[in-house]
Amino acid sequence: MSGMNGYTVAQTLRKKPKASSFALVALSGLGQQEDKARAAEAGFDHHYTKRVDINSLRAFLAATAEALAE
């Protein structure tokens, strides 16, 4: 992403009305509490630290898809 990082992308998307229905997931090698707080402030719905547990990610995505469908 030229000139943008994930935080900037999330902040930019959250300013768009249609993006309110998007689920944004941060996947990062940084997993300290400050990193998770920064992701939340940027507009991410969830923060996963690499090496993500795929079953946890699938469960989150399934729950989010179900909630958005309601």
N, CA, C and O atoms as a CHARMM CRD file, in Angstrom:
* protein
*
  280
    1    1 MET  N      0.85800  -1.16900   0.00000 PROA 1      0.00000
    2    1 MET  CA     0.00000   0.00000   0.00000 PROA 1      0.00000
    3    1 MET  C      0.90000   1.22600   0.00000 PROA 1      0.00000
    4    1 MET  O      1.55900   1.53800   0.99200 PROA 1      0.00000
    5    2 SER  N      0.91000   1.87200  -1.07100 PROA 2      0.00000
    6    2 SER  CA     1.78200   3.02100  -1.21300 PROA 2      0.00000
    7    2 SER  C      1.33700   4.17300  -0.31700 PROA 2      0.00000
    8    2 SER  O      0.24700   4.71900  -0.48700 PROA 2      0.00000
    9    3 GLY  N      2.18700   4.53500   0.63300 PROA 3      0.00000
   10    3 GLY  CA     1.90100   5.67100   1.49900 PROA 3      0.00000
   11    3 GLY  C      0.85700   5.42700   2.56900 PROA 3      0.00000
   12    3 GLY  O      0.50200   6.34900   3.30300 PROA 3      0.00000
   13    4 MET  N      0.35900   4.20300   2.67400 PROA 4      0.00000
   14    4 MET  CA    -0.66500   3.90700   3.68000 PROA 4      0.00000
   15    4 MET  C     -0.28200   2.63300   4.42100 PROA 4      0.00000
   16    4 MET  O      0.33000   1.72400   3.86200 PROA 4      0.00000
   17    5 ASN  N     -0.65800   2.59400   5.68600 PROA 5      0.00000
   18    5 ASN  CA    -0.54200   1.34700   6.43000 PROA 5      0.00000
   19    5 ASN  C     -1.95100   0.87700   6.76800 PROA 5      0.00000
   20    5 ASN  O     -2.92500   1.54700   6.42600 PROA 5      0.00000
   21    6 GLY  N     -2.06500  -0.24100   7.42200 PROA 6      0.00000
   22    6 GLY  CA    -3.38200  -0.78800   7.73800 PROA 6      0.00000
   23    6 GLY  C     -4.23500   0.12900   8.59800 PROA 6      0.00000
   24    6 GLY  O     -5.45300   0.18900   8.43100 PROA 6      0.00000
   25    7 TYR  N     -3.59700   0.84200   9.51600 PROA 7      0.00000
   26    7 TYR  CA    -4.34200   1.76200  10.37600 PROA 7      0.00000
   27    7 TYR  C     -4.96800   2.88800   9.54700 PROA 7      0.00000
   28    7 TYR  O     -6.12200   3.26300   9.75300 PROA 7      0.00000
   29    8 THR  N     -4.18700   3.41100   8.61700 PROA 8      0.00000
   30    8 THR  CA    -4.68500   4.49700   7.76700 PROA 8      0.00000
   31    8 THR  C     -5.81400   4.00400   6.86500 PROA 8      0.00000
   32    8 THR  O     -6.80000   4.70900   6.65300 PROA 8      0.00000
   33    9 VAL  N     -5.66700   2.79900   6.34100 PROA 9      0.00000
   34    9 VAL  CA    -6.72400   2.22100   5.50500 PROA 9      0.00000
   35    9 VAL  C     -8.01000   2.07800   6.31900 PROA 9      0.00000
   36    9 VAL  O     -9.08800   2.44100   5.84800 PROA 9      0.00000
   37   10 ALA  N     -7.89800   1.55100   7.53400 PROA 10     0.00000
   38   10 ALA  CA    -9.08100   1.37800   8.39100 PROA 10     0.00000
   39   10 ALA  C     -9.74000   2.71500   8.69100 PROA 10     0.00000
   40   10 ALA  O    -10.96200   2.84000   8.60300 PROA 10     0.00000
   41   11 GLN  N     -8.93900   3.71400   9.04600 PROA 11     0.00000
   42   11 GLN  CA    -9.49100   5.04100   9.34800 PROA 11     0.00000
   43   11 GLN  C    -10.19000   5.63500   8.13000 PROA 11     0.00000
   44   11 GLN  O    -11.25400   6.24200   8.25500 PROA 11     0.00000
   45   12 THR  N     -9.59400   5.46300   6.95600 PROA 12     0.00000
   46   12 THR  CA   -10.17500   5.99400   5.71700 PROA 12     0.00000
   47   12 THR  C    -11.48700   5.28800   5.39900 PROA 12     0.00000
   48   12 THR  O    -12.47200   5.93100   5.03700 PROA 12     0.00000
   49   13 LEU  N    -11.49900   3.96900   5.53400 PROA 13     0.00000
   50   13 LEU  CA   -12.72400   3.21800   5.24900 PROA 13     0.00000
   51   13 LEU  C    -13.84500   3.57000   6.21300 PROA 13     0.00000
   52   13 LEU  O    -14.99900   3.69700   5.80300 PROA 13     0.00000
   53   14 ARG  N    -13.51800   3.72700   7.48300 PROA 14     0.00000
   54   14 ARG  CA   -14.55400   4.01300   8.48200 PROA 14     0.00000
   55   14 ARG  C    -15.21800   5.37100   8.27800 PROA 14     0.00000
   56   14 ARG  O    -16.28900   5.62000   8.83000 PROA 14     0.00000
   57   15 LYS  N    -14.60800   6.23700   7.50500 PROA 15     0.00000
   58   15 LYS  CA   -15.20400   7.53900   7.20200 PROA 15     0.00000
   59   15 LYS  C    -16.23300   7.44900   6.08600 PROA 15     0.00000
   60   15 LYS  O    -16.98100   8.40000   5.85600 PROA 15     0.00000
   61   16 LYS  N    -16.28000   6.32200   5.39200 PROA 16     0.00000
   62   16 LYS  CA   -17.19300   6.14400   4.27600 PROA 16     0.00000
   63   16 LYS  C    -18.48200   5.48700   4.77100 PROA 16     0.00000
   64   16 LYS  O    -18.42700   4.46900   5.46100 PROA 16     0.00000
   65   17 PRO  N    -19.64000   6.05500   4.42600 PROA 17     0.00000
   66   17 PRO  CA   -20.91000   5.51100   4.93500 PROA 17     0.00000
   67   17 PRO  C    -21.11400   4.02300   4.63200 PROA 17     0.00000
   68   17 PRO  O    -21.59400   3.28400   5.49100 PROA 17     0.00000
   69   18 LYS  N    -20.76200   3.58200   3.44500 PROA 18     0.00000
   70   18 LYS  CA   -20.98300   2.17400   3.09000 PROA 18     0.00000
   71   18 LYS  C    -20.08300   1.22400   3.86400 PROA 18     0.00000
   72   18 LYS  O    -20.38500   0.03600   3.97300 PROA 18     0.00000
   73   19 ALA  N    -18.99700   1.72700   4.39500 PROA 19     0.00000
   74   19 ALA  CA   -18.04600   0.87200   5.10600 PROA 19     0.00000
   75   19 ALA  C    -18.51200   0.50600   6.50700 PROA 19     0.00000
   76   19 ALA  O    -17.87800  -0.31300   7.17200 PROA 19     0.00000
   77   20 SER  N    -19.59600   1.09100   6.95900 PROA 20     0.00000
   78   20 SER  CA   -20.07000   0.76900   8.30400 PROA 20     0.00000
   79   20 SER  C    -20.50000  -0.69000   8.41600 PROA 20     0.00000
   80   20 SER  O    -20.54800  -1.24100   9.51600 PROA 20     0.00000
   81   21 SER  N    -20.81000  -1.31200   7.29400 PROA 21     0.00000
   82   21 SER  CA   -21.22300  -2.71600   7.32500 PROA 21     0.00000
   83   21 SER  C    -20.04800  -3.66800   7.09400 PROA 21     0.00000
   84   21 SER  O    -20.24200  -4.88300   7.07200 PROA 21     0.00000
   85   22 PHE  N    -18.84500  -3.14300   6.92400 PROA 22     0.00000
   86   22 PHE  CA   -17.66800  -3.98100   6.71900 PROA 22     0.00000
   87   22 PHE  C    -17.12500  -4.44100   8.06700 PROA 22     0.00000
   88   22 PHE  O    -17.16600  -3.70100   9.05100 PROA 22     0.00000
   89   23 ALA  N    -16.62700  -5.64600   8.10000 PROA 23     0.00000
   90   23 ALA  CA   -15.87400  -6.11500   9.25800 PROA 23     0.00000
   91   23 ALA  C    -14.39600  -5.98000   8.90800 PROA 23     0.00000
   92   23 ALA  O    -13.92900  -6.56100   7.92800 PROA 23     0.00000
   93   24 LEU  N    -13.67300  -5.22300   9.69800 PROA 24     0.00000
   94   24 LEU  CA   -12.24900  -5.03700   9.46800 PROA 24     0.00000
   95   24 LEU  C    -11.47200  -5.81700  10.52000 PROA 24     0.00000
   96   24 LEU  O    -11.69900  -5.66800  11.72000 PROA 24     0.00000
   97   25 VAL  N    -10.55100  -6.65100  10.04400 PROA 25     0.00000
   98   25 VAL  CA    -9.75600  -7.48800  10.92200 PROA 25     0.00000
   99   25 VAL  C     -8.28000  -7.14900  10.73100 PROA 25     0.00000
  100   25 VAL  O     -7.76800  -7.20000   9.61300 PROA 25     0.00000
  101   26 ALA  N     -7.61000  -6.80900  11.80800 PROA 26     0.00000
  102   26 ALA  CA    -6.17200  -6.56500  11.76800 PROA 26     0.00000
  103   26 ALA  C     -5.45500  -7.89200  12.00600 PROA 26     0.00000
  104   26 ALA  O     -5.78500  -8.63300  12.93200 PROA 26     0.00000
  105   27 LEU  N     -4.48200  -8.17300  11.16500 PROA 27     0.00000
  106   27 LEU  CA    -3.64100  -9.36000  11.33200 PROA 27     0.00000
  107   27 LEU  C     -2.20600  -8.85800  11.33300 PROA 27     0.00000
  108   27 LEU  O     -1.69400  -8.41400  10.30500 PROA 27     0.00000
  109   28 SER  N     -1.56300  -8.92900  12.48500 PROA 28     0.00000
  110   28 SER  CA    -0.27500  -8.26700  12.66100 PROA 28     0.00000
  111   28 SER  C      0.69000  -9.14000  13.43800 PROA 28     0.00000
  112   28 SER  O      0.28600 -10.03400  14.18100 PROA 28     0.00000
  113   29 GLY  N      1.95700  -8.86600  13.25500 PROA 29     0.00000
  114   29 GLY  CA     2.98400  -9.50200  14.06400 PROA 29     0.00000
  115   29 GLY  C      3.12400  -8.82500  15.41600 PROA 29     0.00000
  116   29 GLY  O      3.79300  -9.34100  16.31000 PROA 29     0.00000
  117   30 LEU  N      2.49000  -7.66700  15.56200 PROA 30     0.00000
  118   30 LEU  CA     2.54000  -6.90300  16.80900 PROA 30     0.00000
  119   30 LEU  C      1.30600  -7.22400  17.64200 PROA 30     0.00000
  120   30 LEU  O      0.17800  -7.04100  17.18400 PROA 30     0.00000
  121   31 GLY  N      1.52000  -7.70200  18.86200 PROA 31     0.00000
  122   31 GLY  CA     0.36500  -8.14900  19.64000 PROA 31     0.00000
  123   31 GLY  C      0.29900  -7.63600  21.06100 PROA 31     0.00000
  124   31 GLY  O     -0.39800  -8.21000  21.89800 PROA 31     0.00000
  125   32 GLN  N      1.02200  -6.55500  21.34500 PROA 32     0.00000
  126   32 GLN  CA     0.94100  -5.97500  22.68100 PROA 32     0.00000
  127   32 GLN  C     -0.40200  -5.27600  22.86700 PROA 32     0.00000
  128   32 GLN  O     -1.09500  -4.99200  21.89000 PROA 32     0.00000
  129   33 GLN  N     -0.76600  -5.00200  24.10000 PROA 33     0.00000
  130   33 GLN  CA    -2.03800  -4.34600  24.38400 PROA 33     0.00000
  131   33 GLN  C     -2.14400  -3.01000  23.65600 PROA 33     0.00000
  132   33 GLN  O     -3.21600  -2.64400  23.17400 PROA 33     0.00000
  133   34 GLU  N     -1.01500  -2.27300  23.57600 PROA 34     0.00000
  134   34 GLU  CA    -1.02600  -0.98400  22.86600 PROA 34     0.00000
  135   34 GLU  C     -1.34300  -1.15900  21.38500 PROA 34     0.00000
  136   34 GLU  O     -2.01900  -0.32200  20.78700 PROA 34     0.00000
  137   35 ASP  N     -0.85300  -2.25200  20.79500 PROA 35     0.00000
  138   35 ASP  CA    -1.10900  -2.52900  19.38100 PROA 35     0.00000
  139   35 ASP  C     -2.58600  -2.81900  19.14800 PROA 35     0.00000
  140   35 ASP  O     -3.17800  -2.36200  18.17000 PROA 35     0.00000
  141   36 LYS  N     -3.16300  -3.57900  20.05400 PROA 36     0.00000
  142   36 LYS  CA    -4.58400  -3.90800  19.94100 PROA 36     0.00000
  143   36 LYS  C     -5.44300  -2.66500  20.15000 PROA 36     0.00000
  144   36 LYS  O     -6.45800  -2.48700  19.47600 PROA 36     0.00000
  145   37 ALA  N     -5.04000  -1.81600  21.07300 PROA 37     0.00000
  146   37 ALA  CA    -5.77500  -0.56100  21.30600 PROA 37     0.00000
  147   37 ALA  C     -5.67600   0.34600  20.09000 PROA 37     0.00000
  148   37 ALA  O     -6.66200   0.96900  19.69800 PROA 37     0.00000
  149   38 ARG  N     -4.50100   0.42300  19.49400 PROA 38     0.00000
  150   38 ARG  CA    -4.32500   1.25700  18.29200 PROA 38     0.00000
  151   38 ARG  C     -5.19600   0.73500  17.14900 PROA 38     0.00000
  152   38 ARG  O     -5.78300   1.52500  16.41000 PROA 38     0.00000
  153   39 ALA  N     -5.28300  -0.57300  17.00100 PROA 39     0.00000
  154   39 ALA  CA    -6.12800  -1.15200  15.94900 PROA 39     0.00000
  155   39 ALA  C     -7.59800  -0.80400  16.19900 PROA 39     0.00000
  156   39 ALA  O     -8.32000  -0.45500  15.26500 PROA 39     0.00000
  157   40 ALA  N     -8.03300  -0.89700  17.43000 PROA 40     0.00000
  158   40 ALA  CA    -9.42100  -0.55400  17.76600 PROA 40     0.00000
  159   40 ALA  C     -9.69700   0.91500  17.49000 PROA 40     0.00000
  160   40 ALA  O    -10.74400   1.25700  16.94100 PROA 40     0.00000
  161   41 GLU  N     -8.77300   1.77900  17.86400 PROA 41     0.00000
  162   41 GLU  CA    -8.93000   3.21500  17.61800 PROA 41     0.00000
  163   41 GLU  C     -8.99900   3.52400  16.12600 PROA 41     0.00000
  164   41 GLU  O     -9.69600   4.44900  15.71100 PROA 41     0.00000
  165   42 ALA  N     -8.28100   2.75400  15.32800 PROA 42     0.00000
  166   42 ALA  CA    -8.26900   2.97900  13.87700 PROA 42     0.00000
  167   42 ALA  C     -9.56600   2.51400  13.22400 PROA 42     0.00000
  168   42 ALA  O     -9.88500   2.93400  12.11200 PROA 42     0.00000
  169   43 GLY  N    -10.32200   1.64200  13.91200 PROA 43     0.00000
  170   43 GLY  CA   -11.58800   1.19100  13.35900 PROA 43     0.00000
  171   43 GLY  C    -11.67200  -0.29500  13.07500 PROA 43     0.00000
  172   43 GLY  O    -12.66100  -0.76800  12.51400 PROA 43     0.00000
  173   44 PHE  N    -10.64400  -1.03500  13.45800 PROA 44     0.00000
  174   44 PHE  CA   -10.70700  -2.48400  13.26800 PROA 44     0.00000
  175   44 PHE  C    -11.68900  -3.08800  14.26100 PROA 44     0.00000
  176   44 PHE  O    -11.79800  -2.63600  15.40000 PROA 44     0.00000
  177   45 ASP  N    -12.39900  -4.11500  13.81200 PROA 45     0.00000
  178   45 ASP  CA   -13.35200  -4.81000  14.68000 PROA 45     0.00000
  179   45 ASP  C    -12.66800  -5.84000  15.56500 PROA 45     0.00000
  180   45 ASP  O    -13.15500  -6.16400  16.64900 PROA 45     0.00000
  181   46 HSD  N    -11.55000  -6.34600  15.09900 PROA 46     0.00000
  182   46 HSD  CA   -10.81300  -7.34800  15.87100 PROA 46     0.00000
  183   46 HSD  C     -9.35500  -7.30600  15.46400 PROA 46     0.00000
  184   46 HSD  O     -9.02600  -6.93300  14.33700 PROA 46     0.00000
  185   47 HSD  N     -8.48400  -7.68800  16.38100 PROA 47     0.00000
  186   47 HSD  CA    -7.04300  -7.72700  16.14000 PROA 47     0.00000
  187   47 HSD  C     -6.54700  -9.13400  16.42600 PROA 47     0.00000
  188   47 HSD  O     -6.74100  -9.65500  17.52500 PROA 47     0.00000
  189   48 TYR  N     -5.91300  -9.74300  15.44900 PROA 48     0.00000
  190   48 TYR  CA    -5.27400 -11.04300  15.62500 PROA 48     0.00000
  191   48 TYR  C     -3.77400 -10.87000  15.46900 PROA 48     0.00000
  192   48 TYR  O     -3.30200 -10.08200  14.65000 PROA 48     0.00000
  193   49 THR  N     -3.04400 -11.61700  16.26500 PROA 49     0.00000
  194   49 THR  CA    -1.59900 -11.60800  16.16800 PROA 49     0.00000
  195   49 THR  C     -1.14900 -12.84100  15.39700 PROA 49     0.00000
  196   49 THR  O     -1.63200 -13.95000  15.62400 PROA 49     0.00000
  197   50 LYS  N     -0.20700 -12.61800  14.47400 PROA 50     0.00000
  198   50 LYS  CA     0.32400 -13.74700  13.71200 PROA 50     0.00000
  199   50 LYS  C      1.02500 -14.69200  14.67000 PROA 50     0.00000
  200   50 LYS  O      1.74600 -14.22400  15.55100 PROA 50     0.00000
  201   51 ARG  N      0.88100 -15.75400  14.56400 PROA 51     0.00000
  202   51 ARG  CA     0.31200 -16.82200  13.83400 PROA 51     0.00000
  203   51 ARG  C     -1.07300 -17.04500  14.38400 PROA 51     0.00000
  204   51 ARG  O     -1.24600 -17.56800  15.48600 PROA 51     0.00000
  205   52 VAL  N     -2.05700 -16.64400  13.60700 PROA 52     0.00000
  206   52 VAL  CA    -3.44200 -16.65400  14.04000 PROA 52     0.00000
  207   52 VAL  C     -3.97900 -18.08600  14.08600 PROA 52     0.00000
  208   52 VAL  O     -3.65400 -18.92000  13.24100 PROA 52     0.00000
  209   53 ASP  N     -4.80000 -18.34100  15.08600 PROA 53     0.00000
  210   53 ASP  CA    -5.50600 -19.61700  15.16400 PROA 53     0.00000
  211   53 ASP  C     -6.64100 -19.55500  14.15400 PROA 53     0.00000
  212   53 ASP  O     -7.58500 -18.78400  14.33000 PROA 53     0.00000
  213   54 ILE  N     -6.56100 -20.35000  13.10800 PROA 54     0.00000
  214   54 ILE  CA    -7.51200 -20.27500  11.99500 PROA 54     0.00000
  215   54 ILE  C     -8.93900 -20.55000  12.45000 PROA 54     0.00000
  216   54 ILE  O     -9.88000 -19.97300  11.90600 PROA 54     0.00000
  217   55 ASN  N     -9.11200 -21.41200  13.42700 PROA 55     0.00000
  218   55 ASN  CA   -10.47200 -21.69300  13.90300 PROA 55     0.00000
  219   55 ASN  C    -11.06700 -20.49100  14.61600 PROA 55     0.00000
  220   55 ASN  O    -12.26600 -20.23700  14.50700 PROA 55     0.00000
  221   56 SER  N    -10.25000 -19.75800  15.33600 PROA 56     0.00000
  222   56 SER  CA   -10.71300 -18.53500  15.99200 PROA 56     0.00000
  223   56 SER  C    -11.11500 -17.49000  14.95800 PROA 56     0.00000
  224   56 SER  O    -12.14400 -16.82900  15.10000 PROA 56     0.00000
  225   57 LEU  N    -10.29800 -17.34400  13.91700 PROA 57     0.00000
  226   57 LEU  CA   -10.60800 -16.39500  12.85200 PROA 57     0.00000
  227   57 LEU  C    -11.89200 -16.79700  12.12500 PROA 57     0.00000
  228   57 LEU  O    -12.74300 -15.94900  11.85600 PROA 57     0.00000
  229   58 ARG  N    -12.03100 -18.05500  11.81400 PROA 58     0.00000
  230   58 ARG  CA   -13.26000 -18.53500  11.14900 PROA 58     0.00000
  231   58 ARG  C    -14.48700 -18.28100  12.00500 PROA 58     0.00000
  232   58 ARG  O    -15.52100 -17.85300  11.49300 PROA 58     0.00000
  233   59 ALA  N    -14.38800 -18.53600  13.28700 PROA 59     0.00000
  234   59 ALA  CA   -15.52100 -18.32200  14.18700 PROA 59     0.00000
  235   59 ALA  C    -15.89300 -16.84200  14.22500 PROA 59     0.00000
  236   59 ALA  O    -17.07600 -16.50400  14.20400 PROA 59     0.00000
  237   60 PHE  N    -14.90200 -15.96100  14.28200 PROA 60     0.00000
  238   60 PHE  CA   -15.17200 -14.53300  14.28300 PROA 60     0.00000
  239   60 PHE  C    -15.86000 -14.11600  12.99200 PROA 60     0.00000
  240   60 PHE  O    -16.85800 -13.39500  13.02300 PROA 60     0.00000
  241   61 LEU  N    -15.33800 -14.56000  11.86700 PROA 61     0.00000
  242   61 LEU  CA   -15.91900 -14.18900  10.57400 PROA 61     0.00000
  243   61 LEU  C    -17.34000 -14.72900  10.42300 PROA 61     0.00000
  244   61 LEU  O    -18.21000 -14.03600   9.89600 PROA 61     0.00000
  245   62 ALA  N    -17.58100 -15.94800  10.87600 PROA 62     0.00000
  246   62 ALA  CA   -18.92900 -16.53000  10.80100 PROA 62     0.00000
  247   62 ALA  C    -19.90200 -15.73900  11.67300 PROA 62     0.00000
  248   62 ALA  O    -21.01500 -15.43600  11.24300 PROA 62     0.00000
  249   63 ALA  N    -19.49600 -15.41000  12.87800 PROA 63     0.00000
  250   63 ALA  CA   -20.35600 -14.64100  13.78200 PROA 63     0.00000
  251   63 ALA  C    -20.62800 -13.25600  13.21900 PROA 63     0.00000
  252   63 ALA  O    -21.74500 -12.74800  13.32100 PROA 63     0.00000
  253   64 THR  N    -19.61400 -12.64700  12.62600 PROA 64     0.00000
  254   64 THR  CA   -19.77700 -11.31500  12.04400 PROA 64     0.00000
  255   64 THR  C    -20.69300 -11.36000  10.85000 PROA 64     0.00000
  256   64 THR  O    -21.54800 -10.48800  10.69700 PROA 64     0.00000
  257   65 ALA  N    -20.53800 -12.34800  10.00200 PROA 65     0.00000
  258   65 ALA  CA   -21.40700 -12.48400   8.82400 PROA 65     0.00000
  259   65 ALA  C    -22.85900 -12.69800   9.26000 PROA 65     0.00000
  260   65 ALA  O    -23.78200 -12.14200   8.66600 PROA 65     0.00000
  261   66 GLU  N    -23.04600 -13.49500  10.28400 PROA 66     0.00000
  262   66 GLU  CA   -24.39800 -13.75300  10.80200 PROA 66     0.00000
  263   66 GLU  C    -25.01500 -12.46700  11.36100 PROA 66     0.00000
  264   66 GLU  O    -26.18600 -12.17900  11.11300 PROA 66     0.00000
  265   67 ALA  N    -24.23800 -11.71000  12.10300 PROA 67     0.00000
  266   67 ALA  CA   -24.73800 -10.45900  12.68400 PROA 67     0.00000
  267   67 ALA  C    -25.06600  -9.44000  11.59700 PROA 67     0.00000
  268   67 ALA  O    -26.05400  -8.71400  11.71100 PROA 67     0.00000
  269   68 LEU  N    -24.26500  -9.37900  10.56200 PROA 68     0.00000
  270   68 LEU  CA   -24.50800  -8.41800   9.48000 PROA 68     0.00000
  271   68 LEU  C    -25.73400  -8.80800   8.65100 PROA 68     0.00000
  272   68 LEU  O    -26.38900  -7.95000   8.05800 PROA 68     0.00000
  273   69 ALA  N    -26.03600 -10.09400   8.61400 PROA 69     0.00000
  274   69 ALA  CA   -27.17800 -10.57600   7.83800 PROA 69     0.00000
  275   69 ALA  C    -28.51100 -10.26400   8.52400 PROA 69     0.00000
  276   69 ALA  O    -29.56000 -10.28700   7.88100 PROA 69     0.00000
  277   70 GLU  N    -28.47100  -9.97800   9.81000 PROA 70     0.00000
  278   70 GLU  CA   -29.70800  -9.72500  10.56000 PROA 70     0.00000
  279   70 GLU  C    -30.30100  -8.39200  10.22700 PROA 70     0.00000
  280   70 GLU  O    -31.34300  -8.02600  10.77200 PROA 70     0.00000
